[in-house]
């Protein structure tokens, strides 16, 4: 029972809570770089509302709206150049996990400069970053609750996290009402990512009592929220459940880490730029098939949440749930071929070594390649 828990997350949660963006920004700086994608926050009106709230609180702002899924390192350099050139002293992220991760990295790079890969690979230590406000509009990554910023190297296609406590947002504003414009295809993808974060934190070798309590509650909320939203019943409750599940998962993985599911998916989305949640769904059944015997009591609990009886029917219940969500694409459907398997295996062992080590089962190179093969 010996463990250490430290996670300084300042989380504001609730419907309509995005109204505090301006007042919270005023506490942290005078000129903000708003980091977002090119479409969704404009269409939803959130960007315009944020600009109004900042102006109302006498906070100047500059817009960086070039974030794309699976953000690239080159994008971080471009954003940090804009921030430093305009003397921004605050970063505000509006959007999904990609926007928040990009904003974290930009907040870091603006104060540090140099080759960000030195920090991603631990050659240099992470000590400072501009203050960040995170306003998620998707309920999946939980990036608002941790110090991870997942980036893809433009050249090598390595997908790996910049990580440090200074990247934890100074203020995270989680408003479930901002999630409701997501189309169903995005909802199920990000929702399954939230579910995976919580499952992985729960089964991780680095799990501890507090992360377990967050993760298990997150699994329950993710399953309940996704079921509600797919069935179209109590939609308000569904968005609340899934939004909280996402934040809990983000906090849980920062303490106990993700495992082989993310460790094996990151090379796929790094190489093929696919939707992260869909890659997770393609891999999950085959990874868990090789993992059940390692922590049967934990899979028993997970199975019961999915409507099963014990660990022996966890896989069946997971596959039923994936079918209900419509997450049936294989890696082959997403463009992965036999010729990619050796690269994916080698990249997984190189880039995701620490993550793979937290999985309850140690996979060999042969195991990893076999799983990729089955997921085709």
Secondary structure, DSSP 8 states (H G I E B T S, - for coil): ----------EEESTTGGGGHHHHHHHH-SEEEEEEESSHHHHHSHHHHHHHHHHHTT-EEEEEEEE-SS-BHHHHHHHHHHHHHTT--EEEEEESHHHHHHHHHHHHHHHH-S-THHHHTTSS------EEEEEESSSSS-GGGSSEEEEE-TTT--EEEEE-GGGS-SEEEE-GGGGTT--HHHHHHHHHHHHHHHHHHHHSTT--HHHHHHHHHHHHHHHHHHHHHHHTSSHHHHHHHHHHHHHHHHHHHHHH---HHHHHHHHHHHHH---HHHHHHHHHHHHHHTTTTTSHHHHHHHHHHTT-SSGGGHHHHHHHHHHHHT----TTTTT--GGGHHHHHHHHHHHSHHHHHTSSS---HHHHHHHHHHH-
